[in-house]
Amino acid sequence: MKQEKILLEPGTLWTKIKQTTEHALECGSLKSIPTEFEFVEQDNVNFLVRILVNLNRKKAAKEKQDQQTAKGQEFNPFLPYEEDLFVADISDTHVCILNKFNVVDYHLLIITRAFEEQETLLTLADFAATWACLADFDGLVFYNGGKLAGASQRHKHLQIVPLSETEIPIAPLLKSAKFEDSIATIPGLPFLHAFTRLESEDGAEMILEKYHALLESVGIKAVENNRQSGDYNLLATREWMLIIPRSLDEFQSISVNSLGFAGTLLVRNAEQMQLVKVIGPMTILQKTAKNNLL
């Protein structure tokens, strides 16, 4: 497999992100969604649960998208993407833009220039582009692999949010990883998953190999046209990668995407916040993931 040429100049991404954020806020293209938050503890994890203060901005955009879909028009916010949200060219195949409706500041999307399905497996080009960004932008990478994993757009996109290791609520659990060869399970995660360590010298090809090994260990494989055989969430930092197969996209109206499995949930109102407290956030993750029986 030939790796695409990286166009992003090392050491420039963080400055570009801040400059684009300032511009996009000034011109109104960036529609940050305000939240409040509480911590909800379960099973030795201090989950961060955000509650949306104002959903009107995203609701209006969703209604516009639904209207276009009803007319038979395929809506794709990434083709073309908004120029005011453009951050940088990463490679011949990928660019990065700001997440228009961000909850976390400096939320970055890594999108393919040409349309690719979100339900296809990640490629060498995806990992090369993403890790070129991660080299400059130390944060949490995540990928919602399919609708059951929380994907809201068909156009393939990975995401990065600027969370340090100490700000990822599940981080303490990862220290207890039980390895068999290079793949581990985490005793504190009560659902099917696979975990591996990443080394500083790992290039995109090695990361791709480890990704496929994780998928294989949880029973996900490539089918026709490189489509995935099941939906899943991926979480990664410079040091590790975690994959969780999914069975449901929500539980009792509470939606869960990759960030939920990092220990950060998002709810729409006070009623949902109370529901999280009653049910327990880890229980919600367990209900939406697959169990340990393949």
Helices and strands as residue ranges (DSSP letters): H 13-27, E 35-42, E 45-52, H 56-70, G 83-85, E 86-89, E 94-98, E 108-112, H 124-136, E 140-145, G 147-149, E 157-161, G 165-167, H 171-174, E 178-180, E 183-185, E 194-197, H 204-217, G 224-226, E 232-236, E 240-245, E 250-251, E 254-255, H 258-262, E 264-267, H 270-279, H 281-288
